[in-house]
Amino acid sequence: ANGNPSQTEATVNDKTQYTRGVSADLQAVTQGKCITARGTKDGGGTLQATVVTLTAANAKGQCPEPKK
């Protein structure tokens, strides 16, 4: 939140929807990339992601504000 990086486990299931902008694999997730995930946290605090987006950071190394 607020441009501060953090790690959160995301679990997907058969109700998770994916929108494919371009093909990506695990190697696409690297330092300098921004990952935004939306969903709800379950009772254990794990994010149940419904949307996951991977984008490049800007020239200053900052991630864009997530769309609301």
C-alpha positions in Angstrom: 0.0 0.0 0.0 1.1 3.6 -0.6 4.0 2.4 -2.9 5.6 0.4 -0.1 6.5 -3.1 -1.3 5.3 -6.0 0.7 4.9 -9.8 0.2 1.5 -11.4 0.6 0.6 -15.0 -0.2 -2.2 -15.2 -2.8 -4.4 -18.3 -3.3 -6.4 -18.8 -6.4 -9.3 -21.3 -7.1 -11.7 -22.2 -9.8 -13.6 -18.9 -9.3 -10.5 -16.8 -9.9 -10.8 -14.9 -13.2 -7.8 -14.2 -15.4 -7.4 -11.5 -18.1 -4.5 -12.1 -20.4 -2.8 -9.0 -21.7 0.4 -10.9 -22.7 1.8 -14.2 -22.0 4.0 -14.4 -18.8 5.7 -17.0 -16.8 7.5 -17.1 -13.4 10.6 -15.4 -14.9 8.4 -12.3 -15.6 8.1 -11.6 -11.9 11.4 -9.9 -11.2 12.8 -7.0 -9.1 11.5 -3.7 -10.5 8.1 -5.1 -11.5 4.9 -4.1 -9.7 2.3 -6.7 -8.7 -1.2 -5.6 -7.8 -3.7 -8.2 -6.4 -7.3 -7.7 -5.5 -9.6 -9.9 -3.5 -10.5 -10.5 0.1 -8.6 -12.0 2.9 -9.8 -15.2 4.4 -10.1 -16.0 8.1 -6.4 -16.8 8.3 -5.4 -13.5 6.7 -4.5 -15.0 3.2 -5.5 -12.9 0.2 -8.0 -14.8 -2.0 -7.0 -13.0 -5.2 -9.6 -12.4 -7.9 -7.4 -10.1 -10.0 -3.5 -10.1 -10.3 -1.7 -7.5 -12.4 2.0 -7.4 -13.3 3.4 -4.1 -14.6 6.8 -2.4 -14.9 7.8 0.3 -12.4 8.1 3.9 -13.7 11.5 5.6 -14.4 11.8 6.4 -10.7 11.3 2.8 -9.7 7.8 3.5 -8.3 4.7 1.5 -8.8 1.6 3.2 -10.1 -1.4 3.6 -7.8 -3.8 0.7 -8.2 -7.1 1.5 -9.9 -10.0 1.6 -7.6 
